[in-house]
Amino acid sequence: MLTLVPTPIGNLEDISKRSINALLEAELIFCEDTRVTKKLLQLLSQRENLNFKCTNFKSFHSHNENQVLNSLSIEDFNQNIVYVSDAGMPCVSDPGAKLVQYCIENSLEYDVIPGANAVLTAFAMSGFENTEFTFFGFLPHKGKERQIKLTSVMQSPILSILYESPHRLLKTLEEIKDIDENRTVFLVKELTKLHQKYYKNSAINIYKELKNSSIKGEWVLLIEPTNYQGENLTVSDIEELDLAPKIKAKLLSKLTGTPVKEIYNNLLNS
């Protein structure tokens, strides 16, 4: 059986009893980084006076997922297998989903233990009353792909949540305020840790406050959705456009359901 186990995102006390029990019973532990997981178990052993008996640790991350899956057999899942990412909930901007899909495709039993998650924690802290949100993970680092993704975020009618590293936070804030400096943004850094801190203000004010600061730690950004709603195109709107008859006929056909040829002939005879 496979069990996906969430790990603390900062505060060691956030690990649940169920998560500890799953780790105690594990016979094989897949880890995003084996060093990080072994350090976590060492800290838990010292703090809770526990004895984790598993000695079989295998790396499973975004660069070797397929290779590891190809090496597995269905019989491997007769033992207690645990998967943990470095911090937080597996599969949420972290590896793990391909392991779950492998279990689904092969009718293997699996479970996910609820626990620490930066997205939901930041959402609850933000004070935004929206009942929906879209999680975009990390933006692409640069180029057209980044521009397209950020445009999608800023034009979204639903609350948007991003992760950002300290190295790119100011760049992201600058790009947000250049698009809409009055948009309300909520930022929180180092969730659950000693230096946790949050900000909620307009994009321009937060940028001004942080641009000369020392930016450290991992960040979660929540961006207020746009309130703009465009008006629907009407037949008269399209008829008034200075377009070639063929293009205008196609647009009118999609809007009205009338055959393109019929509309095109009418335009030529008008």
PALO-28282 format. One record per residue (C-alpha): residue number from 1; x, y, z. Coordinates in nm, 4 decimals, padded with zeros to 6 digits. Layout:
BEGIN
<fifi><n>NUM</n><px>X</px><py>Y</py><pz>Z</pz></fifi>
...
! end
This chain:
BEGIN
<fifi><n>1</n><px>00.0000</px><py>00.0000</py><pz>00.0000</pz></fifi>
<fifi><n>2</n><px>00.1121</px><py>00.3539</py><pz>-00.0754</pz></fifi>
<fifi><n>3</n><px>00.0579</px><py>00.6332</py><pz>00.1763</pz></fifi>
<fifi><n>4</n><px>00.1282</px><py>00.9968</py><pz>00.0916</pz></fifi>
<fifi><n>5</n><px>00.2435</px><py>01.1721</py><pz>00.4074</pz></fifi>
<fifi><n>6</n><px>00.2511</px><py>01.5521</py><pz>00.4496</pz></fifi>
<fifi><n>7</n><px>00.5461</px><py>01.6935</py><pz>00.6404</pz></fifi>
<fifi><n>8</n><px>00.5776</px><py>02.0226</py><pz>00.8336</pz></fifi>
<fifi><n>9</n><px>00.6315</px><py>02.3359</py><pz>00.6243</pz></fifi>
<fifi><n>10</n><px>00.8319</px><py>02.4937</py><pz>00.9057</pz></fifi>
<fifi><n>11</n><px>00.7085</px><py>02.4074</py><pz>01.2520</pz></fifi>
<fifi><n>12</n><px>00.7929</px><py>02.0518</py><pz>01.3530</pz></fifi>
<fifi><n>13</n><px>00.4911</px><py>02.0382</py><pz>01.5863</pz></fifi>
<fifi><n>14</n><px>00.2562</px><py>02.0476</py><pz>01.2854</pz></fifi>
<fifi><n>15</n><px>00.3188</px><py>01.6848</py><pz>01.1981</pz></fifi>
<fifi><n>16</n><px>00.0163</px><py>01.4701</py><pz>01.2822</pz></fifi>
<fifi><n>17</n><px>-00.0040</px><py>01.1493</py><pz>01.4819</pz></fifi>
<fifi><n>18</n><px>-00.1265</px><py>00.9678</py><pz>01.1682</pz></fifi>
<fifi><n>19</n><px>00.1767</px><py>01.0884</py><pz>00.9730</pz></fifi>
<fifi><n>20</n><px>00.4141</px><py>00.9719</py><pz>01.2450</pz></fifi>
<fifi><n>21</n><px>00.2449</px><py>00.6312</py><pz>01.2599</pz></fifi>
<fifi><n>22</n><px>00.2722</px><py>00.5914</py><pz>00.8819</pz></fifi>
<fifi><n>23</n><px>00.6438</px><py>00.6711</py><pz>00.8982</pz></fifi>
<fifi><n>24</n><px>00.6937</px><py>00.4294</py><pz>01.1882</pz></fifi>
<fifi><n>25</n><px>00.5274</px><py>00.1497</py><pz>00.9882</pz></fifi>
<fifi><n>26</n><px>00.7014</px><py>00.2283</py><pz>00.6576</pz></fifi>
<fifi><n>27</n><px>00.9129</px><py>-00.0407</py><pz>00.4944</pz></fifi>
<fifi><n>28</n><px>01.0103</px><py>00.1779</py><pz>00.1973</pz></fifi>
<fifi><n>29</n><px>01.0141</px><py>00.5575</py><pz>00.1928</pz></fifi>
<fifi><n>30</n><px>01.0183</px><py>00.7489</py><pz>-00.1351</pz></fifi>
<fifi><n>31</n><px>01.1570</px><py>01.0979</py><pz>-00.0769</pz></fifi>
<fifi><n>32</n><px>01.1887</px><py>01.4127</py><pz>-00.2828</pz></fifi>
<fifi><n>33</n><px>01.5315</px><py>01.4424</py><pz>-00.1159</pz></fifi>
<fifi><n>34</n><px>01.6495</px><py>01.1546</py><pz>00.1016</pz></fifi>
<fifi><n>35</n><px>01.8765</px><py>01.3839</py><pz>00.3039</pz></fifi>
<fifi><n>36</n><px>01.5871</px><py>01.6097</py><pz>00.4012</pz></fifi>
<fifi><n>37</n><px>01.3656</px><py>01.3174</py><pz>00.5008</pz></fifi>
<fifi><n>38</n><px>01.6380</px><py>01.1477</py><pz>00.7062</pz></fifi>
<fifi><n>39</n><px>01.6981</px><py>01.4772</py><pz>00.8884</pz></fifi>
<fifi><n>40</n><px>01.3258</px><py>01.5081</py><pz>00.9623</pz></fifi>
<fifi><n>41</n><px>01.3119</px><py>01.1558</py><pz>01.1059</pz></fifi>
<fifi><n>42</n><px>01.6202</px><py>01.2279</py><pz>01.3147</pz></fifi>
<fifi><n>43</n><px>01.4576</px><py>01.5390</py><pz>01.4628</pz></fifi>
<fifi><n>44</n><px>01.1331</px><py>01.3530</py><pz>01.5310</pz></fifi>
<fifi><n>45</n><px>01.3255</px><py>01.0673</py><pz>01.6938</pz></fifi>
<fifi><n>46</n><px>01.4987</px><py>01.3072</py><pz>01.9304</pz></fifi>
<fifi><n>47</n><px>01.1892</px><py>01.5160</py><pz>02.0045</pz></fifi>
<fifi><n>48</n><px>00.9333</px><py>01.2376</py><pz>02.0456</pz></fifi>
<fifi><n>49</n><px>01.1659</px><py>00.9563</py><pz>02.1571</pz></fifi>
<fifi><n>50</n><px>01.0724</px><py>00.7447</py><pz>01.8567</pz></fifi>
<fifi><n>51</n><px>01.2484</px><py>00.4663</py><pz>01.6704</pz></fifi>
<fifi><n>52</n><px>01.1934</px><py>00.4743</py><pz>01.2934</pz></fifi>
<fifi><n>53</n><px>01.3009</px><py>00.1316</py><pz>01.1718</pz></fifi>
<fifi><n>54</n><px>01.2865</px><py>00.1897</py><pz>00.7955</pz></fifi>
<fifi><n>55</n><px>01.6291</px><py>00.1865</py><pz>00.6336</pz></fifi>
<fifi><n>56</n><px>01.5126</px><py>00.1741</py><pz>00.2714</pz></fifi>
<fifi><n>57</n><px>01.5034</px><py>00.5281</py><pz>00.1342</pz></fifi>
<fifi><n>58</n><px>01.4697</px><py>00.5979</py><pz>-00.2374</pz></fifi>
<fifi><n>59</n><px>01.4829</px><py>00.9279</py><pz>-00.4224</pz></fifi>
<fifi><n>60</n><px>01.1661</px><py>01.0210</py><pz>-00.6133</pz></fifi>
<fifi><n>61</n><px>01.1538</px><py>01.3688</py><pz>-00.7639</pz></fifi>
<fifi><n>62</n><px>01.0523</px><py>01.5556</py><pz>-01.0796</pz></fifi>
<fifi><n>63</n><px>01.3664</px><py>01.4500</py><pz>-01.2699</pz></fifi>
<fifi><n>64</n><px>01.3545</px><py>01.0749</py><pz>-01.2070</pz></fifi>
<fifi><n>65</n><px>00.9814</px><py>00.9947</py><pz>-01.1639</pz></fifi>
<fifi><n>66</n><px>00.9460</px><py>00.7937</py><pz>-01.4844</pz></fifi>
<fifi><n>67</n><px>01.2681</px><py>00.6049</py><pz>-01.4267</pz></fifi>
<fifi><n>68</n><px>01.1617</px><py>00.5018</py><pz>-01.0753</pz></fifi>
<fifi><n>69</n><px>00.8114</px><py>00.4031</py><pz>-01.1874</pz></fifi>
<fifi><n>70</n><px>00.9542</px><py>00.1832</py><pz>-01.4631</pz></fifi>
<fifi><n>71</n><px>01.1612</px><py>-00.0003</py><pz>-01.2023</pz></fifi>
<fifi><n>72</n><px>00.8589</px><py>-00.0806</py><pz>-00.9839</pz></fifi>
<fifi><n>73</n><px>00.6425</px><py>-00.3905</py><pz>-00.9903</pz></fifi>
<fifi><n>74</n><px>00.2938</px><py>-00.4399</py><pz>-00.8510</pz></fifi>
<fifi><n>75</n><px>00.4391</px><py>-00.6785</py><pz>-00.5932</pz></fifi>
<fifi><n>76</n><px>00.6453</px><py>-00.3923</py><pz>-00.4466</pz></fifi>
<fifi><n>77</n><px>00.3213</px><py>-00.2470</py><pz>-00.3103</pz></fifi>
<fifi><n>78</n><px>00.2622</px><py>-00.5488</py><pz>-00.0871</pz></fifi>
<fifi><n>79</n><px>00.4842</px><py>-00.3640</py><pz>00.1601</pz></fifi>
<fifi><n>80</n><px>00.4085</px><py>-00.0341</py><pz>00.3353</pz></fifi>
<fifi><n>81</n><px>00.5368</px><py>00.2389</py><pz>00.1047</pz></fifi>
<fifi><n>82</n><px>00.5379</px><py>00.6040</py><pz>00.2108</pz></fifi>
<fifi><n>83</n><px>00.6002</px><py>00.9050</py><pz>-00.0074</pz></fifi>
<fifi><n>84</n><px>00.7060</px><py>01.2420</py><pz>00.1406</pz></fifi>
<fifi><n>85</n><px>00.8121</px><py>01.5622</py><pz>-00.0298</pz></fifi>
<fifi><n>86</n><px>01.0587</px><py>01.7982</py><pz>00.1378</pz></fifi>
<fifi><n>87</n><px>00.7838</px><py>02.0029</py><pz>00.3024</pz></fifi>
<fifi><n>88</n><px>00.4064</px><py>02.0178</py><pz>00.2921</pz></fifi>
<fifi><n>89</n><px>00.1546</px><py>01.8137</py><pz>00.0962</pz></fifi>
<fifi><n>90</n><px>00.2799</px><py>01.5828</py><pz>-00.1813</pz></fifi>
<fifi><n>91</n><px>00.1356</px><py>01.6532</py><pz>-00.5275</pz></fifi>
<fifi><n>92</n><px>00.0695</px><py>02.0231</py><pz>-00.4470</pz></fifi>
<fifi><n>93</n><px>00.3491</px><py>02.1947</py><pz>-00.6411</pz></fifi>
<fifi><n>94</n><px>00.5552</px><py>01.8893</py><pz>-00.5408</pz></fifi>
<fifi><n>95</n><px>00.6104</px><py>01.5417</py><pz>-00.6891</pz></fifi>
<fifi><n>96</n><px>00.3845</px><py>01.2483</py><pz>-00.6066</pz></fifi>
<fifi><n>97</n><px>00.0995</px><py>01.2617</py><pz>-00.8586</pz></fifi>
<fifi><n>98</n><px>00.2613</px><py>01.0022</py><pz>-01.0872</pz></fifi>
<fifi><n>99</n><px>00.2844</px><py>00.7568</py><pz>-00.7984</pz></fifi>
<fifi><n>100</n><px>-00.0865</px><py>00.8074</py><pz>-00.7326</pz></fifi>
<fifi><n>101</n><px>-00.1688</px><py>00.7581</py><pz>-01.1010</pz></fifi>
<fifi><n>102</n><px>00.0392</px><py>00.4391</py><pz>-01.1040</pz></fifi>
<fifi><n>103</n><px>-00.1741</px><py>00.3057</py><pz>-00.8180</pz></fifi>
<fifi><n>104</n><px>-00.4970</px><py>00.4027</py><pz>-00.9947</pz></fifi>
<fifi><n>105</n><px>-00.3936</px><py>00.2384</py><pz>-01.3219</pz></fifi>
<fifi><n>106</n><px>-00.2897</px><py>-00.0811</py><pz>-01.1436</pz></fifi>
<fifi><n>107</n><px>-00.5808</px><py>-00.0941</py><pz>-00.8946</pz></fifi>
<fifi><n>108</n><px>-00.3409</px><py>-00.0621</py><pz>-00.6015</pz></fifi>
<fifi><n>109</n><px>-00.4523</px><py>00.0622</py><pz>-00.2622</pz></fifi>
<fifi><n>110</n><px>-00.3309</px><py>00.4082</py><pz>-00.1598</pz></fifi>
<fifi><n>111</n><px>-00.4179</px><py>00.6790</py><pz>00.0914</pz></fifi>
<fifi><n>112</n><px>-00.3395</px><py>01.0472</py><pz>00.1471</pz></fifi>
<fifi><n>113</n><px>-00.3036</px><py>01.1790</py><pz>00.5015</pz></fifi>
<fifi><n>114</n><px>-00.4194</px><py>01.5420</py><pz>00.5400</pz></fifi>
<fifi><n>115</n><px>-00.1758</px><py>01.7913</py><pz>00.6838</pz></fifi>
<fifi><n>116</n><px>00.0354</px><py>02.1029</py><pz>00.6462</pz></fifi>
<fifi><n>117</n><px>-00.0136</px><py>02.2973</py><pz>00.3234</pz></fifi>
<fifi><n>118</n><px>00.1102</px><py>02.6481</py><pz>00.2423</pz></fifi>
<fifi><n>119</n><px>-00.1650</px><py>02.7257</py><pz>-00.0114</pz></fifi>
<fifi><n>120</n><px>-00.4567</px><py>02.6671</py><pz>00.2257</pz></fifi>
<fifi><n>121</n><px>-00.2781</px><py>02.8197</py><pz>00.5237</pz></fifi>
<fifi><n>122</n><px>-00.2068</px><py>03.1420</py><pz>00.3328</pz></fifi>
<fifi><n>123</n><px>-00.5628</px><py>03.1470</py><pz>00.1953</pz></fifi>
<fifi><n>124</n><px>-00.7041</px><py>03.1288</py><pz>00.5478</pz></fifi>
<fifi><n>125</n><px>-00.4665</px><py>03.4055</py><pz>00.6656</pz></fifi>
<fifi><n>126</n><px>-00.5422</px><py>03.6454</py><pz>00.3823</pz></fifi>
<fifi><n>127</n><px>-00.8809</px><py>03.7788</py><pz>00.4867</pz></fifi>
<fifi><n>128</n><px>-01.0085</px><py>03.7556</py><pz>00.1298</pz></fifi>
<fifi><n>129</n><px>-01.3718</px><py>03.6454</py><pz>00.1390</pz></fifi>
<fifi><n>130</n><px>-01.3612</px><py>03.4709</py><pz>-00.1989</pz></fifi>
<fifi><n>131</n><px>-01.4892</px><py>03.1146</py><pz>-00.1915</pz></fifi>
<fifi><n>132</n><px>-01.2880</px><py>03.0132</py><pz>-00.5002</pz></fifi>
<fifi><n>133</n><px>-00.9224</px><py>03.0390</py><pz>-00.5886</pz></fifi>
<fifi><n>134</n><px>-00.6818</px><py>02.9235</py><pz>-00.8592</pz></fifi>
<fifi><n>135</n><px>-00.3390</px><py>02.7957</py><pz>-00.7579</pz></fifi>
<fifi><n>136</n><px>-00.0742</px><py>02.8772</py><pz>-01.0203</pz></fifi>
<fifi><n>137</n><px>00.2329</px><py>02.7411</py><pz>-00.8379</pz></fifi>
<fifi><n>138</n><px>00.5562</px><py>02.9146</py><pz>-00.9396</pz></fifi>
<fifi><n>139</n><px>00.5603</px><py>03.1496</py><pz>-01.2383</pz></fifi>
<fifi><n>140</n><px>00.8061</px><py>03.0644</py><pz>-01.5178</pz></fifi>
<fifi><n>141</n><px>01.1348</px><py>03.2404</py><pz>-01.4526</pz></fifi>
<fifi><n>142</n><px>01.1456</px><py>03.4567</py><pz>-01.7624</pz></fifi>
<fifi><n>143</n><px>01.0440</px><py>03.5152</py><pz>-02.1226</pz></fifi>
<fifi><n>144</n><px>00.7132</px><py>03.5041</py><pz>-02.3039</pz></fifi>
<fifi><n>145</n><px>00.5930</px><py>03.2060</py><pz>-02.1017</pz></fifi>
<fifi><n>146</n><px>00.6214</px><py>03.4111</py><pz>-01.7814</pz></fifi>
<fifi><n>147</n><px>00.4434</px><py>03.7065</py><pz>-01.9399</pz></fifi>
<fifi><n>148</n><px>00.1547</px><py>03.4887</py><pz>-02.0597</pz></fifi>
<fifi><n>149</n><px>00.1146</px><py>03.3214</py><pz>-01.7188</pz></fifi>
<fifi><n>150</n><px>00.1223</px><py>03.6509</py><pz>-01.5267</pz></fifi>
<fifi><n>151</n><px>-00.1299</px><py>03.8049</py><pz>-01.7661</pz></fifi>
<fifi><n>152</n><px>-00.3573</px><py>03.5088</py><pz>-01.7016</pz></fifi>
<fifi><n>153</n><px>-00.3184</px><py>03.5620</py><pz>-01.3259</pz></fifi>
<fifi><n>154</n><px>-00.3909</px><py>03.9344</py><pz>-01.3433</pz></fifi>
<fifi><n>155</n><px>-00.6949</px><py>03.8909</py><pz>-01.5687</pz></fifi>
<fifi><n>156</n><px>-00.8448</px><py>03.6093</py><pz>-01.3636</pz></fifi>
<fifi><n>157</n><px>-01.1931</px><py>03.6720</py><pz>-01.2185</pz></fifi>
<fifi><n>158</n><px>-01.0964</px><py>03.4256</py><pz>-00.9413</pz></fifi>
<fifi><n>159</n><px>-00.8541</px><py>03.4843</py><pz>-00.6531</pz></fifi>
<fifi><n>160</n><px>-00.5039</px><py>03.3762</py><pz>-00.7609</pz></fifi>
<fifi><n>161</n><px>-00.2384</px><py>03.2131</py><pz>-00.5426</pz></fifi>
<fifi><n>162</n><px>00.1310</px><py>03.1908</py><pz>-00.6336</pz></fifi>
<fifi><n>163</n><px>00.4491</px><py>03.0621</py><pz>-00.4754</pz></fifi>
<fifi><n>164</n><px>00.7595</px><py>03.2783</py><pz>-00.5131</pz></fifi>
<fifi><n>165</n><px>01.1252</px><py>03.2526</py><pz>-00.4173</pz></fifi>
<fifi><n>166</n><px>01.3101</px><py>03.5364</py><pz>-00.2410</pz></fifi>
<fifi><n>167</n><px>01.5238</px><py>03.5847</py><pz>-00.5541</pz></fifi>
<fifi><n>168</n><px>01.2288</px><py>03.6768</py><pz>-00.7763</pz></fifi>
<fifi><n>169</n><px>00.9772</px><py>03.8285</py><pz>-00.5334</pz></fifi>
<fifi><n>170</n><px>01.0593</px><py>04.1923</py><pz>-00.6108</pz></fifi>
<fifi><n>171</n><px>01.0536</px><py>04.1260</py><pz>-00.9847</pz></fifi>
<fifi><n>172</n><px>00.7090</px><py>03.9693</py><pz>-00.9521</pz></fifi>
<fifi><n>173</n><px>00.5765</px><py>04.2549</py><pz>-00.7379</pz></fifi>
<fifi><n>174</n><px>00.7134</px><py>04.5088</py><pz>-00.9859</pz></fifi>
<fifi><n>175</n><px>00.5421</px><py>04.3318</py><pz>-01.2751</pz></fifi>
<fifi><n>176</n><px>00.2137</px><py>04.3143</py><pz>-01.0820</pz></fifi>
<fifi><n>177</n><px>00.2163</px><py>04.6843</py><pz>-00.9936</pz></fifi>
<fifi><n>178</n><px>00.3072</px><py>04.7765</py><pz>-01.3522</pz></fifi>
<fifi><n>179</n><px>-00.0101</px><py>04.5994</py><pz>-01.4664</pz></fifi>
<fifi><n>180</n><px>-00.2362</px><py>04.7259</py><pz>-01.1872</pz></fifi>
<fifi><n>181</n><px>-00.0744</px><py>04.9189</py><pz>-00.9042</pz></fifi>
<fifi><n>182</n><px>-00.3988</px><py>04.9419</py><pz>-00.7061</pz></fifi>
<fifi><n>183</n><px>-00.4685</px><py>04.5670</py><pz>-00.7025</pz></fifi>
<fifi><n>184</n><px>-00.4809</px><py>04.4304</py><pz>-00.3479</pz></fifi>
<fifi><n>185</n><px>-00.2129</px><py>04.1718</py><pz>-00.2765</pz></fifi>
<fifi><n>186</n><px>-00.1558</px><py>03.9525</py><pz>00.0294</pz></fifi>
<fifi><n>187</n><px>00.1958</px><py>03.8232</py><pz>00.0964</pz></fifi>
<fifi><n>188</n><px>00.3190</px><py>03.5879</py><pz>00.3647</pz></fifi>
<fifi><n>189</n><px>00.6721</px><py>03.4599</py><pz>00.4142</pz></fifi>
<fifi><n>190</n><px>00.8141</px><py>03.1687</py><pz>00.6119</pz></fifi>
<fifi><n>191</n><px>00.4755</px><py>03.0214</py><pz>00.7053</pz></fifi>
<fifi><n>192</n><px>00.4691</px><py>02.8573</py><pz>01.0520</pz></fifi>
<fifi><n>193</n><px>00.8344</px><py>02.9501</py><pz>01.1110</pz></fifi>
<fifi><n>194</n><px>00.9919</px><py>03.1857</py><pz>01.3634</pz></fifi>
<fifi><n>195</n><px>01.0151</px><py>03.4767</py><pz>01.1157</pz></fifi>
<fifi><n>196</n><px>00.6687</px><py>03.4391</py><pz>00.9642</pz></fifi>
<fifi><n>197</n><px>00.5411</px><py>03.7780</py><pz>00.8458</pz></fifi>
<fifi><n>198</n><px>00.2538</px><py>03.8931</py><pz>00.6286</pz></fifi>
<fifi><n>199</n><px>00.1518</px><py>04.2030</py><pz>00.4323</pz></fifi>
<fifi><n>200</n><px>-00.1775</px><py>04.3091</py><pz>00.2758</pz></fifi>
<fifi><n>201</n><px>-00.1968</px><py>04.6264</py><pz>00.0720</pz></fifi>
<fifi><n>202</n><px>-00.2040</px><py>04.7593</py><pz>-00.2822</pz></fifi>
<fifi><n>203</n><px>00.0628</px><py>04.6238</py><pz>-00.5162</pz></fifi>
<fifi><n>204</n><px>00.2367</px><py>04.9626</py><pz>-00.5369</pz></fifi>
<fifi><n>205</n><px>00.2490</px><py>05.0098</py><pz>-00.1588</pz></fifi>
<fifi><n>206</n><px>00.3856</px><py>04.6625</py><pz>-00.0920</pz></fifi>
<fifi><n>207</n><px>00.6456</px><py>04.7054</py><pz>-00.3648</pz></fifi>
<fifi><n>208</n><px>00.7588</px><py>05.0373</py><pz>-00.2135</pz></fifi>
<fifi><n>209</n><px>00.7763</px><py>04.8807</py><pz>00.1329</pz></fifi>
<fifi><n>210</n><px>00.9832</px><py>04.5818</py><pz>00.0253</pz></fifi>
<fifi><n>211</n><px>01.2051</px><py>04.7150</py><pz>-00.2541</pz></fifi>
<fifi><n>212</n><px>01.4739</px><py>04.8316</py><pz>-00.0126</pz></fifi>
<fifi><n>213</n><px>01.4304</px><py>04.5417</py><pz>00.2301</pz></fifi>
<fifi><n>214</n><px>01.6272</px><py>04.2210</py><pz>00.2668</pz></fifi>
<fifi><n>215</n><px>01.4065</px><py>03.9605</py><pz>00.1013</pz></fifi>
<fifi><n>216</n><px>01.4509</px><py>03.6217</py><pz>00.2650</pz></fifi>
<fifi><n>217</n><px>01.2474</px><py>03.3035</py><pz>00.2908</pz></fifi>
<fifi><n>218</n><px>00.9807</px><py>03.1400</py><pz>00.0761</pz></fifi>
<fifi><n>219</n><px>00.6706</px><py>03.3425</py><pz>-00.0090</pz></fifi>
<fifi><n>220</n><px>00.3045</px><py>03.2861</py><pz>-00.0915</pz></fifi>
<fifi><n>221</n><px>00.1204</px><py>03.5577</py><pz>-00.2881</pz></fifi>
<fifi><n>222</n><px>-00.2550</px><py>03.6024</py><pz>-00.3139</pz></fifi>
<fifi><n>223</n><px>-00.3800</px><py>03.8436</py><pz>-00.5792</pz></fifi>
<fifi><n>224</n><px>-00.7258</px><py>03.9960</py><pz>-00.5702</pz></fifi>
<fifi><n>225</n><px>-00.9324</px><py>03.9005</py><pz>-00.8764</pz></fifi>
<fifi><n>226</n><px>-01.0145</px><py>04.1588</py><pz>-01.1373</pz></fifi>
<fifi><n>227</n><px>-01.3617</px><py>04.3103</py><pz>-01.1139</pz></fifi>
<fifi><n>228</n><px>-01.3764</px><py>04.4013</py><pz>-01.4818</pz></fifi>
<fifi><n>229</n><px>-01.6330</px><py>04.2180</py><pz>-01.6890</pz></fifi>
<fifi><n>230</n><px>-01.6458</px><py>04.2918</py><pz>-02.0595</pz></fifi>
<fifi><n>231</n><px>-01.9704</px><py>04.3251</py><pz>-02.2523</pz></fifi>
<fifi><n>232</n><px>-02.0851</px><py>04.0594</py><pz>-02.4986</pz></fifi>
<fifi><n>233</n><px>-02.0497</px><py>04.1332</py><pz>-02.8679</pz></fifi>
<fifi><n>234</n><px>-02.3751</px><py>04.1930</py><pz>-03.0555</pz></fifi>
<fifi><n>235</n><px>-02.4649</px><py>04.1507</py><pz>-03.4226</pz></fifi>
<fifi><n>236</n><px>-02.4641</px><py>04.5272</py><pz>-03.4701</pz></fifi>
<fifi><n>237</n><px>-02.1159</px><py>04.5509</py><pz>-03.3124</pz></fifi>
<fifi><n>238</n><px>-01.9762</px><py>04.3133</py><pz>-03.5749</pz></fifi>
<fifi><n>239</n><px>-02.1719</px><py>04.4733</py><pz>-03.8610</pz></fifi>
<fifi><n>240</n><px>-02.0146</px><py>04.8086</py><pz>-03.7776</pz></fifi>
<fifi><n>241</n><px>-01.6579</px><py>04.6727</py><pz>-03.7905</pz></fifi>
<fifi><n>242</n><px>-01.4450</px><py>04.7512</py><pz>-04.0937</pz></fifi>
<fifi><n>243</n><px>-01.3668</px><py>04.3894</py><pz>-04.1845</pz></fifi>
<fifi><n>244</n><px>-01.3414</px><py>04.1886</py><pz>-04.5053</pz></fifi>
<fifi><n>245</n><px>-01.6809</px><py>04.0305</py><pz>-04.5920</pz></fifi>
<fifi><n>246</n><px>-01.5539</px><py>03.6737</py><pz>-04.5501</pz></fifi>
<fifi><n>247</n><px>-01.4232</px><py>03.7418</py><pz>-04.1975</pz></fifi>
<fifi><n>248</n><px>-01.7351</px><py>03.9353</py><pz>-04.1001</pz></fifi>
<fifi><n>249</n><px>-01.9552</px><py>03.6541</py><pz>-04.2361</pz></fifi>
<fifi><n>250</n><px>-01.7716</px><py>03.3929</py><pz>-04.0238</pz></fifi>
<fifi><n>251</n><px>-01.8102</px><py>03.6013</py><pz>-03.7080</pz></fifi>
<fifi><n>252</n><px>-02.1782</px><py>03.6660</py><pz>-03.7703</pz></fifi>
<fifi><n>253</n><px>-02.2353</px><py>03.2989</py><pz>-03.8469</pz></fifi>
<fifi><n>254</n><px>-02.0859</px><py>03.1941</py><pz>-03.5120</pz></fifi>
<fifi><n>255</n><px>-02.2981</px><py>03.4502</py><pz>-03.3308</pz></fifi>
<fifi><n>256</n><px>-02.6275</px><py>03.3802</py><pz>-03.5062</pz></fifi>
<fifi><n>257</n><px>-02.6015</px><py>03.0236</py><pz>-03.6357</pz></fifi>
<fifi><n>258</n><px>-02.6863</px><py>03.1368</py><pz>-03.9890</pz></fifi>
<fifi><n>259</n><px>-02.4782</px><py>02.9665</py><pz>-04.2644</pz></fifi>
<fifi><n>260</n><px>-02.1640</px><py>03.1595</py><pz>-04.3579</pz></fifi>
<fifi><n>261</n><px>-02.2477</px><py>03.1505</py><pz>-04.7308</pz></fifi>
<fifi><n>262</n><px>-02.5891</px><py>03.3053</py><pz>-04.6763</pz></fifi>
<fifi><n>263</n><px>-02.4485</px><py>03.5888</py><pz>-04.4649</pz></fifi>
<fifi><n>264</n><px>-02.1618</px><py>03.6431</py><pz>-04.7109</pz></fifi>
<fifi><n>265</n><px>-02.4021</px><py>03.6793</py><pz>-05.0061</pz></fifi>
<fifi><n>266</n><px>-02.6173</px><py>03.9211</py><pz>-04.8084</pz></fifi>
<fifi><n>267</n><px>-02.3107</px><py>04.1328</py><pz>-04.7269</pz></fifi>
<fifi><n>268</n><px>-02.2076</px><py>04.1434</py><pz>-05.0937</pz></fifi>
<fifi><n>269</n><px>-02.5593</px><py>04.2470</py><pz>-05.2015</pz></fifi>
<fifi><n>270</n><px>-02.6060</px><py>04.5097</py><pz>-04.9330</pz></fifi>
! end
